[in-house]
Amino acid sequence: MARFLYGHCGFCLRAILQDYESCCRKKKSGTVTTPSCFIRWDLHPFSGAFENITLQSLPQPTGKDGKTISIGIIGAIVVPIIVILVLLVVGLIFCRRRKLNQTVKTQVGEEIVSINSLEFNLKTIEAATDKFSDSNMIGRGGFGEVYKGKLLTGTEVAVKRLSKTSGQGAQEFKNEAVLVTKLQHRNLVRLLGFCLEGEEKILVYEFVPNKSLDYFLFDPAKQGELDWTRRYNIIGGIARGILYLHQDSLLTIIHRDLKVSNILLDADMNPKIADFGMARIFGVDQSQANTSKIVGTYGYMSPEYAMRGHFSMKSDVYSFGVMILEIISGKKNSSSYDIDDSSGNLVTHAWSLWGSESPLKLVEPSIIESYESNEAIRCIHIALLCIQEDPADRPMLPEIIVMLTDFTTTLPVPRMPRFCHSSMSDLASQSTSRSIPDSINDASITNI
């Protein structure tokens, strides 16, 4: 017992006794408790009083044989458990991030596969076009040539082969390839694929059997094939295609080179807008942009674009107005007319006839017997609204669609622009400092 007292417990009891003598000696009862031991005194019996006393210290864990488990053993058990839990959490986080990365890579991979599936090799295209033989050529312009071809699957295609000296370079090629693959509308030409090998830049489109609109409009032998009903439907189809580009597609796209040679006709004479090499994508909140490089076809360009490089949806609206006049008259805007002893183009000629209250004189003679005068006058009226000098005065495509389909809608009175009293050559002289690539394609049969 003496040896025990001199041990740890003895030290503890002596400390408690010292506390008892210093603070509690005169008290009749009390308890002094420490983490390892305690004492209790009372003047009355307290048999079994120690049974319900709880020590401040936690009971030491014991093994099956009743022996106390050492701290080392506890550490050997607890530490690995904690380490395992930490590793599990880290592993879960890593796996989750890896799965997310794999998902992103899969999406990118699908995009790459989708793009690769559109790519044709040069040998396939050469076989389809008989090595670009002249007998398969269906169109030629400043951009290069267009060939008719047939793939091994039997699908007929139109192959647009860009010339090495074409003004449409790699950027324009990229624009057209990327844009058209994302656009799906019955009034837009469908891109089937592309080829980019060496110096060759080739686009493969669906084959549109009836060539381009200018092929019929400006050929006296073909004009009669476009009666008024077809011309009116073509105007409406072009309007719906532009509306899709401006508003209904995922991207807001300004075409910048709308003209009749870029309107293809399918087997049912439905129009399809083509050639997106000059197109520009607008942001969600963007309504206009500027450029120092003027591209497009002179005669279809709006005044603010031709002179200052400002383009917007209203620029395409202006081009659409010019196309309406050409579709109705069967004449090119570049043609000359004698107006008050001065030379003017189709736009100034149309304004002159409107001012003299004889707009129907603009109608192409071959359709005089088939046209509806009310529809023709309304189309001319809409065209004049589209070619207003101030872009703010031009209607947007949703309004134009309503104007074409709802004859109860009252149209605004068009205001004659200042330039209608002079030829467009005067307008050109004001913008000679601008670089305007020559994309006028008077000699082409088709221009995809």
C-alpha positions, 0 to 999 in steps of 0.5 A, a space after each residue: 500500500 505504501 508503494 502504491 501511495 508513493 505512486 501516481 495515486 499517492 501523489 493525487 491523494 496527497 494533492 487532494 488532502 492539501 486542498 481539503 486542509 486549505 479550504 474545507 477542513 471545517 466543513 461537515 461534508 464535501 467532495 474534492 474531485 480531480 480527473 484521476 481520484 477523489 475524496 468525500 467526507 460526511 458526519 453521517 453514514 453514506 454506504 454505497 454513496 460512491 456507486 453513482 459518482 461520475 469521474 470527469 475523465 473518460 473511462 479508459 477503453 479495455 480489451 476482452 481480457 479487461 486490460 486497459 488499451 494503451 494510447 499507442 494502440 488507439 492511435 494505431 487504430 484511429 489514425 489509419 481510419 482518418 487517413 482512409 476517410 481523407 483518401 476516400 474524400 479526395 478520391 471522390 473529388 478527383 473522380 468527379 472532376 475527371 468525369 466532368 473533364 471526360 464529359 467536356 472532352 466528349 462534347 469537344 470530341 463530338 464537335 470534332 467528329 461532327 466537323 470531320 464528318 463534313 470534310 471531303 478529301 480531294 480525290 472524292 471531289 475530283 471523282 465526283 466532278 470528273 476532275 473539274 471538267 468543263 462539261 460539269 461547270 455550271 457557274 463562274 465568277 470572281 470567286 472561282 467556278 461551280 461544278 455539278 458532281 455526283 458522289 459515290 452514294 448517287 447524291 448530286 452536289 454543287 462544288 464551289 471551288 475557290 480560285 487562288 486569286 479570289 477575293 474570298 480568302 481563308 477567313 471568308 472560306 472559314 466563315 462560310 463553312 462554319 456558318 452554313 453548317 449551323 444554319 438550317 432553313 428551307 430558304 437557305 442553301 444546305 452545305 454538305 461538306 468542305 475540302 481544304 487540301 493544299 491550296 484547294 478551298 472547296 465547298 460542297 453544297 446540295 445541288 439546286 437544279 434550277 440554277 440562280 435567280 439571275 439566270 431567269 430574270 435577265 435572260 429574255 428567253 427565260 423570263 417568261 418561265 417566272 410568272 407573277 405567282 412564282 415571282 411573288 413566292 420568291 420574294 416571300 421566300 427570300 424575306 423568310 430566309 433573311 428573317 431566319 438569319 436576322 432573328 430566328 437562328 441561334 446566331 444573328 447573321 448579317 449577310 452583306 452580299 444579298 443579290 439575285 445571283 446569290 438566290 438559288 432556285 430548287 426544282 419547285 422554284 423555291 428560293 434559297 439564299 447562298 454565299 455566306 462568305 461575307 457574312 458577319 455574326 452579331 452579338 446578342 445586344 449588337 445592332 450595327 457595326 463598322 468596317 474599313 473594308 467594304 465588301 459586297 456588290 455595288 448597286 445592292 449596298 446601302 448608302 451608309 455602308 458604301 460610303 461609311 462602312 456602317 452595316 446592320 440588319 437594315 443593310 440587308 433590308 436595303 439589298 432586299 429592296 433592290 432585289 424586289 425591284 429587279 424581280 418585278 422589272 426583270 432589269 438589273 439595278 446597274 442598267 441605265 435609264 433616261 430620267 429627266 435628261 439624266 442617266 439613272 439606275 433602276 432605283 432612281 427609275 422606280 422612284 421616278 415612276 412612283 412620283 408620277 403615279 405610274 409604278 406599274 410601268 416597272 413591271 416586266 412585260 412578259 408577266 403583264 397578263 399574269 400579274 396582280 396589280 394590287 400585289 405588284 403595287 404593294 411589292 413596289 411600295 415595300 421595296 421603296 420603303 426598304 431602300 429609304 436613305 435613312 436606315 431608321 426609316 426602313 422596316 425590319 424583316 418581321 414588319 416586311 413579312 406582315 406587309 407581304 401577307 396581310 393586305 389590311 396593313 397600312 403601309 407608311 408613305 416612302 420618302 424619296 431619298 436625295 440620291 434619287 435625283 442623281 445616278 449612283 455613279 455620283 454616290 460612287 464618287 463620294 466613296 472612291 477612298 473605300 476599297 470595294 472588291 469587285 463581286 459584280 457577277 454579270 456574266 455568271 449563270 450561278 453564284 453559290 
